[in-house]
Amino acid sequence: MTFDTRTLTTDDLEGVWQLLERAFGGSNPPEDRPVEFALVDPKRFYGTYDGDIPVATGGSFALTMTVPGGLRPVAGVTWIGVAPTHRRRGLLTSLKRRMLDDLHTAGEPLAALWASEGAIYQRFGYGPAAWNVSLSIPSGAAFNRPVDVGDLQLTEPDAKALAPVYDQVAARSLGWSARDETWWDYRLHDPAHNRSGASPLLSVVAGGPAGASGYALYSTKQQWEGGTSASTVIVRELVAADPATHARLWRYLLDLDLMKTVTAYFAGVDDAILHLLAEPRSAQAKLKDNLWVRLVDVPAALGQRSYATEVDVVLDVVDEVCPWNAGRWRLSAGPDGATCTGTTDAADLRVNAGDLGAAFLGGSSLVARAAAGHVVEQRAGALAAASIAFGWPGPAPYAPLVF
Ligand SMILES: CC(C)(COP(=O)(O)OP(=O)(O)OC[C@H]1O[C@@H](n2cnc3c(N)ncnc32)[C@H](O)[C@@H]1OP(=O)(O)O)[C@@H](O)C(=O)NCCC(=O)NCCS
């Protein structure tokens, strides 16, 4: 049986949303729709129809993301789902084919996504480009240096107050995306049905006359066990423009009265809190894959970023899904930028599309990909040189918000 795939219109969104709810096995009340739908440019979204019934969907947001070298356009792939009645018949595969072809034609060299399951996207050339830890820290945990919390303001979250410091930090934080009003509405959307009994979202803001220098968005969940408080602080986002603000916000969260644990879903793998704790192992850290990246156009994408060190390397790219990427590319690159052009010179490294996606943000090293048997060195010394150049001498990348 053949199915018809087309781009969506605004009128299609409700039907496709219901398909997604069935695919994910959840249900969201109608009041969530406006916030979710406001993010969608229907021309970037697809529906596959069995007659009039949507049976597969997927699309992408036109994000602006911080990558090594600055802010770049990135297709933020999302809304991927196939009806339970139509799974495992190749509908996702043909939708991904269409999306990658269209992104390539449109000249969008980079795609990124959050995976519900990592196993889904590797076959399409995505690599694990960023990792995060979720932290669970006992309230009151001591620091290894004195930190004065100072004056903080506790308010309901107000995007206008938070946006300037977010913009400042996001512009230098790999994997973070620019936020307009619709993204702030999405970030701060906090319906009671999503709280699992926790308080409404609060924001604690550090700042001075020049404006906020940081904030934490958090809620608290009250629980009692045998007459003793077992309550939890749930940190949704912590943004700090400088180390002092970062330490003050964490000290505040760890010292809230009657709390037993502070949890943070998304922290970088090298977050400074791990270096502030007197007993780092008290922060139970769970490692998770964060963003997955796909280089839709290898030379354009590699030519767009900057590199930690000077490097000159011939990459032999294996890419069965996007054959226009396959072949040998000479990357001549450094901290000031890069050129990446086709070559007939001998290869220094053989890489798969997923290796380049994994290494693109500096969050997974080419050395690690080689250790897993993916990258193959073909000139002695090339792997170490390229791996150092693709790395990044700043905080590890991660995205703080699921899209
Ligand atoms: C994941 C999902 C989109 C796959 O759609 P689908 O149309 O069944 O996928 P396809 O038929 O094109 O499968 C292509 C291949 O991927 C494999 N695959 C699909 N889903 C997979 C999964 N969750 N884990 C591992 N492999 C998977 C298939 O087995 C198939 O492999 P094969 O070619 O070797 O036979 C669908 O199962 C779904 O909607 N799941 C729930 C929602 C979800 O997780 N969406 C992703 C959000 S990030």
The ligand as an SDF file (V2000), in Angstrom:
LIG
                    3D

 48 50  0  0  0  0  0  0  0  0999 V2000
   10.0970    5.1730   16.4820 C   0  0  0  0  0  0  0  0  0  0  0  0
    9.0380    5.1720   15.3910 C   0  0  0  0  0  0  0  0  0  0  0  0
    8.8700    6.6000   14.8530 C   0  0  0  0  0  0  0  0  0  0  0  0
    9.5200    4.2390   14.2840 C   0  0  0  0  0  0  0  0  0  0  0  0
    8.6460    4.3320   13.1620 O   0  0  0  0  0  0  0  0  0  0  0  0
    8.4930    3.1320   12.1270 P   0  0  0  0  0  0  0  0  0  0  0  0
    7.7160    3.6510   10.9690 O   0  0  0  0  0  0  0  0  0  0  0  0
    8.0140    1.9290   12.8260 O   0  0  0  0  0  0  0  0  0  0  0  0
   10.0100    2.9240   11.6870 O   0  0  0  0  0  0  0  0  0  0  0  0
   10.4820    2.1320   10.3790 P   0  0  0  0  0  0  0  0  0  0  0  0
    9.4590    1.0970   10.0000 O   0  0  0  0  0  0  0  0  0  0  0  0
   10.8360    3.1170    9.3160 O   0  0  0  0  0  0  0  0  0  0  0  0
   11.7840    1.4430   10.9470 O   0  0  0  0  0  0  0  0  0  0  0  0
   13.0270    1.5790   10.3610 C   0  0  0  0  0  0  0  0  0  0  0  0
   14.0140    0.7020   11.0850 C   0  0  0  0  0  0  0  0  0  0  0  0
   14.2290    1.2320   12.3890 O   0  0  0  0  0  0  0  0  0  0  0  0
   13.9780    0.2230   13.3620 C   0  0  0  0  0  0  0  0  0  0  0  0
   13.3510    0.8770   14.5040 N   0  0  0  0  0  0  0  0  0  0  0  0
   12.2330    1.6070   14.4940 C   0  0  0  0  0  0  0  0  0  0  0  0
   11.9440    2.0360   15.7470 N   0  0  0  0  0  0  0  0  0  0  0  0
   12.9220    1.5660   16.5250 C   0  0  0  0  0  0  0  0  0  0  0  0
   13.1730    1.6600   17.9190 C   0  0  0  0  0  0  0  0  0  0  0  0
   12.3370    2.3260   18.7330 N   0  0  0  0  0  0  0  0  0  0  0  0
   14.2710    1.0490   18.4030 N   0  0  0  0  0  0  0  0  0  0  0  0
   15.1010    0.3690   17.6080 C   0  0  0  0  0  0  0  0  0  0  0  0
   14.9010    0.2390   16.2620 N   0  0  0  0  0  0  0  0  0  0  0  0
   13.8280    0.8320   15.7550 C   0  0  0  0  0  0  0  0  0  0  0  0
   13.0450   -0.7510   12.6890 C   0  0  0  0  0  0  0  0  0  0  0  0
   13.1110   -2.0130   13.2630 O   0  0  0  0  0  0  0  0  0  0  0  0
   13.5610   -0.7360   11.2730 C   0  0  0  0  0  0  0  0  0  0  0  0
   14.7070   -1.5530   11.1790 O   0  0  0  0  0  0  0  0  0  0  0  0
   15.0020   -2.4580    9.9020 P   0  0  0  0  0  0  0  0  0  0  0  0
   15.0520   -1.4920    8.7410 O   0  0  0  0  0  0  0  0  0  0  0  0
   16.3130   -3.0850   10.2090 O   0  0  0  0  0  0  0  0  0  0  0  0
   13.8510   -3.3920    9.7980 O   0  0  0  0  0  0  0  0  0  0  0  0
    7.6650    4.6700   15.9150 C   0  0  0  0  0  0  0  0  0  0  0  0
    7.8400    3.3740   16.4340 O   0  0  0  0  0  0  0  0  0  0  0  0
    7.0520    5.5630   16.9780 C   0  0  0  0  0  0  0  0  0  0  0  0
    6.2540    6.4330   16.6640 O   0  0  0  0  0  0  0  0  0  0  0  0
    7.4300    5.3420   18.2670 N   0  0  0  0  0  0  0  0  0  0  0  0
    6.8480    6.0890   19.3930 C   0  0  0  0  0  0  0  0  0  0  0  0
    7.1770    7.5780   19.3420 C   0  0  0  0  0  0  0  0  0  0  0  0
    8.6570    7.8540   19.2900 C   0  0  0  0  0  0  0  0  0  0  0  0
    9.4460    7.2850   20.0300 O   0  0  0  0  0  0  0  0  0  0  0  0
    9.0570    8.7720   18.3870 N   0  0  0  0  0  0  0  0  0  0  0  0
   10.4190    9.2100   18.2370 C   0  0  0  0  0  0  0  0  0  0  0  0
   10.5550   10.5100   18.9320 C   0  0  0  0  0  0  0  0  0  0  0  0
   12.1970   11.0870   19.0680 S   0  0  0  0  0  0  0  0  0  0  0  0
  1  2  1  0
  2  3  1  0
  2  4  1  0
  2 36  1  0
  4  5  1  0
  5  6  1  0
  6  7  2  0
  6  8  1  0
  6  9  1  0
  9 10  1  0
 10 11  2  0
 10 12  1  0
 10 13  1  0
 13 14  1  0
 14 15  1  0
 15 16  1  0
 15 30  1  0
 16 17  1  0
 17 18  1  0
 17 28  1  0
 18 19  1  0
 18 27  1  0
 19 20  2  0
 20 21  1  0
 21 22  1  0
 21 27  2  0
 22 23  1  0
 22 24  2  0
 24 25  1  0
 25 26  2  0
 26 27  1  0
 28 29  1  0
 28 30  1  0
 30 31  1  0
 31 32  1  0
 32 33  2  0
 32 34  1  0
 32 35  1  0
 36 37  1  0
 36 38  1  0
 38 39  2  0
 38 40  1  0
 40 41  1  0
 41 42  1  0
 42 43  1  0
 43 44  2  0
 43 45  1  0
 45 46  1  0
 46 47  1  0
 47 48  1  0
M  END
$$$$
